[in-house]
Amino acid sequence: MDYVRLGATGLKVSPICLGTMTYGSSKWREWVLDEEASRPLIRQALEAGINFFDTADMYSLGASEEVLGRALKEFGPGRDQVVIATKVFYPVGPNPNQRGLSRKHIMHAIDDSLRRLGTDYIDLYQIHRFDPETPIEETIEALHDVVRAGKVLYLGGSSMAAWQFASMLSTAGANGWTRFSTMQNHYNLIYREEEREMIPLCLEEGIGVIPWSPLARGLLAGKHRPATIRAKTDTYGKQIYGEEVGEADARVIERLELVAAEQGVAPAQVALAWLVQKPGVVAPIVGASNPQHLDDALAALKVQLTAEAITLLEELYLPHAVAGMAR
């Protein structure tokens, strides 16, 4: 495994991040794997050299953090050798102060995440979305304070408008508060709207990009992908990609399958290879509900795409409505 820098930091991470939204409790979402089924996949990732793991407090209402924390303790090489990322913003309870990016919620949320993960610190603490109801200064100062307290090492953002992220970076800089090191955004072959403003901003500011949904909820695994419970029941995936594959996206997927056939590899490997090779991208966040998903992700690191292949993959893309941000 060749490790890469997390943005402009000195932290080294694997070029694939294992996303753990799929692990936790099937009571939360039908497609989520319970702990017994999740553990072998976390172990497989560790044994393959993946050291970067992403979760969130709202995934399975905390159970994802618990499952990940226990697995890393049992299977991991040691806390100093794994990089744990989690997030704060979405509701974790019925109370109005159990959500958002207020100082109060951040201070409670970080301690709850630490407890569930069974660790003394979080490597990368990310705001899951932008909170228009909380002053930016309040959020950034609270995040700075959890860093100063030793509970967090690095800060990250997630899907928001580029102007919002620029404002947050400017506020941190003007006050001498901890800056964001990463942006976890919605980015893949059939959703490239981030290339207009967010990716250039991240490149200019030295922000590492760690895309979510790199395979577009499985659509970029090709038309012969097996049917899954998640594909049938993931309402959020249908919200951002539609109930049926649109004509423009279908053309891109067909082109992906053509390039994959020419390369002699699976479409998922080509889709991930394309993303890994994009400027600014550190590590796509890959969800895995079976061992083949991880095998494909790791194999993608060995796929080298020519300029001609990249042109073939990109030239049919048409603009999309913005999707994946908080409403």
Disulfide bonds with the S-S distance in Angstrom:
none
